[in-house]
């Protein structure tokens, strides 16, 4: 499969993540991604009939692809993604995935069944509360898993990272590049090759460019 774009250490594939992952033959040093959570307050039974999950009223006319999945669909997608990434990683390579509290146990289970070692939970403190009614959400989670004992480059960061969220433009839940740079600094060396199977608006690509890492991004 030919890249959609390739220059200056950045490679972008336009296509289905699973198909593209199956065609990649070179190794990568780490995976950092923000998949569709397929989560929310709707009941499981209502998901197939109600269309894609809406992250805020602003996005009602622009649903996120695959956010309408059931929990079973989400687990299947993440397991298939993790299986394809596993042979691309070196021993000690990290798999970092954003997730929310509802899908945390399902993501952990999917990764463990692919022989990843789940290292722990990283908390992104957005510094401001979102919408809600009592204990309003101010954070998202990042699952840190690895192929065996993880290679750790920087031991100077804690597991709570504080970064203001970026205002949504093309995507309803963009991740700030500064947060992604922090994550990458712990598990990769400069000039490492990072893989993002669900690149979205491209924040991982921006972070890698700023941090001196090479990157492969995939988006349909």
Residue frames as qw, qx, qy, qz and C-alpha x, y, z in Angstrom:
[[0.000, 0.888, 0.461, 0.000, 0.00, 0.00, 0.00],
 [0.444, 0.382, -0.007, 0.810, 1.44, 3.36, -1.02],
 [0.212, -0.461, -0.437, 0.743, 1.52, 6.31, 1.41],
 [0.179, 0.883, 0.426, 0.083, -0.80, 9.26, 0.81],
 [0.067, 0.953, -0.207, 0.210, 2.01, 11.57, 1.95],
 [0.886, -0.262, -0.028, 0.381, 5.68, 11.02, 2.75],
 [0.396, 0.701, -0.144, 0.575, 8.25, 13.72, 3.54],
 [0.014, -0.627, 0.421, -0.655, 10.55, 14.96, 6.32],
 [0.066, 0.123, -0.887, 0.440, 10.06, 11.94, 8.56],
 [0.517, 0.205, 0.452, -0.697, 6.25, 12.00, 8.30],
 [0.131, -0.024, -0.879, -0.459, 4.32, 9.26, 6.50],
 [0.523, 0.163, 0.378, -0.747, 0.53, 9.29, 6.17],
 [0.007, 0.128, 0.936, 0.327, -1.65, 6.45, 4.93],
 [0.514, 0.077, 0.065, -0.852, -5.23, 7.11, 3.85],
 [0.597, 0.010, -0.733, -0.326, -7.18, 3.92, 4.40],
 [0.827, -0.462, -0.188, -0.257, -8.63, 1.41, 6.82],
 [0.281, -0.758, 0.555, -0.197, -6.30, 1.10, 9.83],
 [0.822, -0.193, 0.533, -0.055, -6.39, -2.70, 9.92],
 [0.829, 0.522, 0.144, 0.140, -5.67, -3.03, 6.22],
 [0.272, 0.868, -0.335, 0.247, -2.79, -0.55, 6.37],
 [0.502, -0.634, 0.562, -0.174, -1.31, -2.16, 9.49],
 [0.911, 0.043, 0.409, 0.011, -1.36, -5.50, 7.72],
 [0.719, 0.652, 0.023, 0.237, 0.75, -4.05, 4.91],
 [0.079, -0.905, 0.388, -0.153, 3.47, -2.42, 7.04],
 [0.935, 0.114, -0.277, 0.189, 6.65, -4.51, 6.95],
 [0.376, 0.470, -0.445, 0.663, 9.11, -2.28, 8.84],
 [0.487, -0.431, -0.639, 0.411, 9.39, -2.03, 12.62],
 [0.122, -0.798, -0.054, -0.587, 8.34, 0.92, 14.78],
 [0.291, 0.236, -0.654, 0.657, 9.59, 1.99, 18.21],
 [0.113, 0.254, 0.679, -0.680, 6.26, 2.86, 19.85],
 [0.082, -0.534, -0.692, -0.479, 2.54, 3.20, 19.21],
 [0.006, 0.300, 0.420, -0.857, 0.65, 6.29, 20.39],
 [0.119, -0.307, -0.688, -0.647, -2.99, 6.62, 19.42],
 [0.309, 0.148, 0.421, -0.840, -6.43, 8.02, 20.24],
 [0.027, -0.203, -0.907, -0.368, -9.03, 5.50, 19.00],
 [0.476, -0.382, -0.269, -0.745, -12.79, 5.99, 18.82],
 [0.192, -0.233, 0.761, -0.574, -13.99, 5.31, 22.37],
 [0.486, -0.250, -0.727, -0.415, -17.44, 3.98, 21.38],
 [0.307, -0.294, -0.718, 0.551, -18.46, 5.11, 24.85],
 [0.174, -0.305, -0.073, -0.933, -20.94, 7.44, 26.48],
 [0.353, -0.017, 0.598, -0.719, -24.13, 7.64, 28.48],
 [0.712, 0.130, -0.292, -0.625, -26.32, 5.87, 25.94],
 [0.802, -0.188, 0.526, -0.210, -27.39, 2.34, 26.68],
 [0.307, -0.259, 0.830, 0.386, -25.81, -0.54, 24.78],
 [0.430, 0.460, 0.776, 0.035, -29.14, -1.44, 23.16],
 [0.281, 0.883, 0.235, -0.293, -29.63, 2.06, 21.76],
 [0.296, -0.581, 0.456, 0.606, -26.22, 2.37, 20.09],
 [0.374, 0.118, 0.758, 0.522, -26.98, 0.67, 16.75],
 [0.171, 0.725, 0.643, 0.177, -30.17, 2.65, 16.20],
 [0.150, -0.916, -0.207, 0.310, -29.06, 6.08, 17.33],
 [0.508, 0.815, -0.118, 0.254, -26.22, 6.74, 14.93],
 [0.639, 0.269, -0.412, 0.591, -22.67, 7.61, 15.83],
 [0.512, -0.583, -0.407, 0.482, -21.73, 8.74, 19.29],
 [0.169, 0.851, 0.119, 0.482, -21.92, 12.54, 19.60],
 [0.567, -0.262, -0.341, 0.703, -19.21, 14.26, 21.63],
 [0.045, -0.424, -0.176, 0.887, -21.17, 17.45, 22.23],
 [0.463, 0.694, 0.468, -0.292, -24.09, 19.11, 20.45],
 [0.121, 0.755, -0.350, -0.541, -21.74, 21.00, 18.14],
 [0.020, -0.350, 0.866, 0.356, -20.87, 17.71, 16.41],
 [0.644, 0.259, 0.595, -0.405, -24.40, 16.36, 15.91],
 [0.705, 0.652, -0.008, -0.280, -24.13, 16.78, 12.15],
 [0.463, 0.657, -0.592, 0.060, -20.56, 15.42, 12.06],
 [0.893, -0.395, 0.167, -0.134, -20.43, 12.09, 13.92],
 [0.142, -0.653, 0.735, 0.113, -17.14, 10.32, 14.52],
 [0.742, 0.241, -0.564, -0.270, -16.64, 7.25, 12.36],
 [0.628, 0.022, -0.760, 0.167, -16.91, 4.03, 14.38],
 [0.096, -0.200, 0.577, -0.786, -18.04, 5.75, 17.59],
 [0.733, -0.105, -0.062, -0.670, -21.37, 3.96, 17.12],
 [0.537, 0.174, -0.825, 0.019, -19.76, 0.59, 17.88],
 [0.809, -0.526, -0.154, -0.211, -21.03, -1.64, 20.64],
 [0.460, -0.721, 0.517, -0.039, -18.60, -2.61, 23.37],
 [0.869, 0.025, 0.469, 0.154, -18.07, -5.93, 21.58],
 [0.630, 0.723, 0.109, 0.260, -17.17, -4.05, 18.41],
 [0.062, -0.928, 0.326, -0.166, -14.77, -1.81, 20.28],
 [0.682, -0.482, 0.548, 0.044, -12.98, -4.74, 21.91],
 [0.846, 0.317, 0.371, 0.214, -12.72, -6.51, 18.54],
 [0.423, 0.873, -0.045, 0.239, -11.29, -3.38, 16.85],
 [0.226, -0.857, 0.442, -0.137, -8.71, -2.72, 19.56],
 [0.801, -0.269, 0.528, 0.084, -7.68, -6.36, 19.73],
 [0.788, 0.493, 0.267, 0.254, -7.19, -6.53, 15.96],
 [0.204, 0.931, -0.189, 0.234, -5.24, -3.26, 16.03],
 [0.480, -0.718, 0.498, -0.082, -3.06, -4.43, 18.92],
 [0.892, 0.002, 0.432, 0.136, -2.40, -7.79, 17.25],
 [0.673, 0.663, 0.113, 0.309, -1.15, -6.10, 14.10],
 [0.006, 0.923, -0.288, 0.257, 1.02, -3.65, 16.03],
 [0.796, -0.534, 0.286, 0.012, 2.63, -6.28, 18.27],
 [0.877, 0.077, 0.240, 0.410, 5.05, -7.78, 15.72],
 [0.392, 0.792, 0.028, 0.466, 6.05, -4.28, 14.58],
 [0.356, -0.878, 0.214, -0.239, 7.28, -3.34, 18.06],
 [0.460, 0.419, -0.712, 0.325, 10.67, -4.28, 19.52],
 [0.628, -0.408, -0.605, 0.270, 10.94, -5.96, 22.89],
 [0.320, -0.383, -0.330, 0.801, 10.23, -3.19, 25.38],
 [0.006, -0.239, -0.369, -0.898, 8.26, -1.12, 22.87],
 [0.158, 0.299, 0.601, -0.724, 5.28, 0.77, 24.28],
 [0.080, -0.486, -0.701, -0.516, 1.64, 0.92, 23.18],
 [0.005, -0.266, -0.425, 0.865, -0.03, 4.08, 24.51],
 [0.089, -0.463, -0.705, -0.529, -3.76, 4.58, 23.95],
 [0.252, -0.114, 0.243, -0.930, -6.14, 7.29, 25.10],
 [0.350, -0.365, -0.841, -0.191, -9.40, 6.03, 26.57],
 [0.384, -0.511, 0.122, -0.759, -12.16, 7.09, 28.97],
 [0.317, -0.289, 0.769, -0.474, -13.17, 5.48, 32.25],
 [0.832, 0.142, 0.206, -0.494, -16.09, 3.54, 30.74],
 [0.880, 0.417, -0.220, -0.068, -13.95, 1.64, 28.26],
 [0.088, -0.730, 0.659, -0.160, -10.80, 1.34, 30.39],
 [0.649, -0.237, 0.708, -0.144, -11.42, -2.28, 31.50],
 [0.843, 0.459, 0.265, -0.093, -12.37, -3.33, 27.97],
 [0.439, 0.816, -0.370, 0.061, -9.21, -1.82, 26.48],
 [0.300, -0.602, 0.721, -0.166, -7.04, -3.45, 29.17],
 [0.798, 0.029, 0.582, -0.154, -8.63, -6.82, 28.48],
 [0.759, 0.649, 0.024, -0.050, -8.15, -6.48, 24.73],
 [0.232, 0.809, -0.528, 0.115, -4.46, -5.63, 25.13],
 [0.495, -0.451, 0.717, -0.194, -3.80, -8.40, 27.63],
 [0.871, 0.213, 0.426, -0.119, -5.24, -11.00, 25.28],
 [0.666, 0.724, -0.149, 0.100, -2.68, -9.87, 22.70],
 [0.858, -0.113, -0.195, 0.462, 0.17, -10.59, 25.14],
 [0.158, 0.696, -0.169, 0.679, 0.85, -6.96, 26.02],
 [0.472, -0.301, -0.591, 0.580, 1.98, -6.16, 29.54],
 [0.134, -0.853, -0.290, -0.414, -0.32, -3.43, 30.91],
 [0.466, 0.181, -0.416, 0.759, 1.95, -1.13, 32.86],
 [0.144, -0.460, -0.553, 0.679, -0.51, 1.33, 34.30],
 [0.134, 0.840, 0.509, 0.130, -2.76, 4.33, 33.96],
 [0.298, -0.031, -0.006, 0.954, -1.69, 7.85, 33.02],
 [0.055, 0.784, 0.573, -0.233, -4.15, 10.67, 33.76],
 [0.262, 0.348, 0.231, 0.870, -4.47, 13.73, 31.55],
 [0.114, -0.667, -0.488, 0.552, -5.65, 16.60, 33.76],
 [0.329, 0.623, 0.436, 0.559, -7.24, 19.11, 31.39],
 [0.249, -0.038, -0.297, 0.921, -7.07, 21.80, 34.13],
 [0.393, 0.025, 0.060, -0.917, -10.74, 22.77, 33.56],
 [0.448, 0.204, 0.820, -0.293, -13.97, 20.88, 34.10],
 [0.104, -0.122, -0.709, -0.686, -16.22, 19.84, 31.25],
 [0.575, -0.270, -0.181, -0.750, -19.98, 19.50, 31.20],
 [0.460, -0.111, -0.868, 0.149, -21.74, 17.34, 33.75],
 [0.540, -0.624, -0.111, -0.554, -23.72, 17.28, 36.96],
 [0.738, -0.603, 0.275, -0.122, -21.61, 16.64, 40.04],
 [0.655, -0.382, 0.549, 0.352, -17.96, 15.58, 39.89],
 [0.612, 0.759, -0.005, -0.223, -17.71, 17.05, 36.40],
 [0.914, 0.114, 0.157, 0.357, -15.13, 15.40, 34.18],
 [0.024, -0.945, 0.273, 0.176, -11.73, 17.09, 34.08],
 [0.302, -0.536, 0.756, 0.224, -9.58, 14.23, 32.84],
 [0.884, 0.309, -0.243, -0.253, -9.02, 11.50, 30.29],
 [0.773, -0.426, 0.465, 0.074, -6.95, 8.35, 30.67],
 [0.512, 0.624, -0.567, -0.167, -4.02, 6.88, 28.78],
 [0.958, -0.210, 0.194, -0.030, -3.30, 3.16, 29.00],
 [0.131, 0.743, -0.650, -0.088, 0.40, 2.33, 28.95],
 [0.964, -0.035, 0.260, -0.043, 1.07, -1.19, 27.74],
 [0.060, 0.749, -0.618, -0.230, 4.25, -2.72, 26.39],
 [0.893, 0.254, -0.366, -0.071, 5.79, -5.71, 24.65],
 [0.765, -0.079, -0.447, 0.457, 7.44, -7.23, 27.68],
 [0.438, -0.630, -0.240, 0.595, 9.23, -5.02, 30.19],
 [0.339, 0.914, 0.201, 0.096, 8.96, -1.46, 28.82],
 [0.583, 0.161, -0.035, 0.796, 11.94, 0.57, 27.71],
 [0.193, -0.926, -0.298, 0.126, 11.80, 3.78, 29.76],
 [0.541, 0.488, -0.024, 0.684, 13.86, 6.74, 28.58],
 [0.039, -0.477, 0.228, -0.848, 12.75, 9.45, 31.03],
 [0.461, -0.386, -0.771, 0.213, 11.87, 8.55, 34.62],
 [0.158, -0.059, -0.300, 0.939, 11.24, 12.15, 35.60],
 [0.403, -0.206, -0.252, -0.855, 7.51, 12.39, 34.83],
 [0.365, 0.038, 0.762, -0.534, 4.61, 11.36, 37.05],
 [0.119, 0.291, 0.906, 0.284, 1.42, 9.64, 35.94],
 [0.130, 0.835, 0.484, -0.227, -0.68, 12.83, 36.09],
 [0.400, 0.064, 0.313, 0.859, 0.07, 15.23, 33.22],
 [0.101, 0.759, 0.420, -0.488, -1.50, 18.69, 33.22],
 [0.196, -0.015, 0.478, 0.856, -2.16, 20.32, 29.87],
 [0.425, 0.431, 0.236, -0.760, -4.98, 22.59, 28.77],
 [0.597, 0.366, 0.701, 0.137, -7.15, 21.00, 26.12],
 [0.109, -0.085, 0.442, 0.886, -7.05, 22.44, 22.60],
 [0.510, 0.382, 0.224, -0.737, -10.19, 24.04, 21.24],
 [0.594, 0.224, 0.757, 0.157, -11.92, 21.60, 18.87],
 [0.256, 0.518, -0.297, -0.760, -11.92, 22.59, 15.21],
 [0.547, 0.253, -0.648, -0.466, -11.90, 19.70, 12.73],
 [0.566, -0.124, -0.812, 0.073, -12.21, 17.09, 15.49],
 [0.518, -0.724, -0.200, -0.410, -14.25, 17.20, 18.71],
 [0.771, -0.627, 0.096, 0.056, -11.51, 15.88, 21.01],
 [0.618, 0.634, -0.341, 0.315, -8.04, 16.94, 19.83],
 [0.799, -0.476, -0.130, 0.343, -5.08, 16.14, 22.07],
 [0.011, -0.973, 0.210, 0.098, -2.58, 18.94, 22.81],
 [0.754, 0.496, -0.369, 0.224, 0.82, 18.28, 21.21],
 [0.060, -0.658, 0.575, -0.482, 2.55, 19.19, 24.48],
 [0.794, -0.259, 0.412, -0.364, 0.82, 16.29, 26.22],
 [0.953, 0.301, -0.015, -0.003, 1.82, 13.92, 23.44],
 [0.418, 0.687, -0.483, 0.346, 5.42, 15.13, 23.60],
 [0.432, -0.546, 0.572, -0.434, 5.46, 14.31, 27.31],
 [0.936, -0.013, 0.280, -0.213, 4.21, 10.79, 26.63],
 [0.821, 0.522, -0.180, 0.147, 6.75, 10.25, 23.86],
 [0.101, 0.769, -0.526, 0.350, 9.62, 11.53, 26.01],
 [0.667, -0.430, 0.526, -0.305, 9.09, 8.70, 28.49],
 [0.870, 0.053, 0.489, -0.044, 9.11, 5.80, 26.04],
 [0.770, 0.552, 0.165, 0.275, 11.11, 6.90, 22.97],
 [0.520, -0.389, 0.185, 0.738, 14.51, 8.30, 22.09],
 [0.260, 0.716, -0.152, -0.630, 14.99, 11.17, 19.61],
 [0.319, 0.415, -0.675, -0.520, 14.59, 10.03, 15.99],
 [0.342, 0.098, 0.919, -0.170, 12.44, 7.06, 17.08],
 [0.271, -0.113, -0.638, -0.712, 9.67, 5.94, 14.73],
 [0.321, 0.169, 0.643, -0.674, 6.17, 6.31, 16.19],
 [0.117, -0.244, -0.827, -0.493, 2.98, 4.74, 14.80],
 [0.337, 0.209, 0.431, -0.811, -0.52, 6.22, 15.18],
 [0.137, 0.241, 0.910, 0.310, -3.22, 3.94, 13.68],
 [0.001, -0.797, -0.600, -0.067, -6.00, 6.49, 14.39],
 [0.438, 0.007, -0.055, 0.897, -4.33, 9.80, 13.68],
 [0.005, -0.814, -0.515, 0.267, -7.47, 11.97, 13.49],
 [0.184, 0.981, 0.047, -0.040, -6.51, 15.61, 13.09],
 [0.730, 0.493, -0.241, 0.408, -2.81, 14.74, 13.23],
 [0.382, -0.877, 0.210, -0.203, -1.78, 15.88, 16.72],
 [0.872, -0.317, 0.289, 0.238, 0.60, 12.93, 17.08],
 [0.706, 0.469, 0.168, 0.504, 2.30, 13.94, 13.84],
 [0.029, 0.904, -0.078, 0.420, 2.70, 17.51, 15.07],
 [0.657, -0.707, 0.254, -0.058, 4.11, 16.31, 18.40],
 [0.896, -0.035, 0.259, 0.359, 6.58, 13.98, 16.70],
 [0.503, 0.688, 0.068, 0.518, 7.77, 16.74, 14.38],
 [0.205, -0.892, 0.164, -0.369, 8.30, 19.07, 17.34],
 [0.738, -0.577, 0.347, -0.053, 10.01, 16.37, 19.41],
 [0.132, 0.649, -0.715, -0.223, 12.37, 15.13, 16.70],
 [0.560, -0.002, 0.825, -0.077, 10.62, 11.80, 16.16],
 [0.228, 0.088, -0.702, -0.669, 9.61, 10.19, 12.89],
 [0.486, 0.187, 0.604, -0.604, 5.99, 9.12, 12.58],
 [0.123, -0.139, -0.835, -0.517, 3.57, 6.99, 10.57],
 [0.383, 0.197, 0.438, -0.789, -0.08, 8.05, 10.75],
 [0.015, -0.238, -0.895, -0.377, -3.16, 6.24, 9.46],
 [0.326, 0.351, 0.406, -0.778, -6.61, 7.74, 8.92],
 [0.372, 0.394, 0.809, 0.228, -9.53, 6.65, 6.77]]
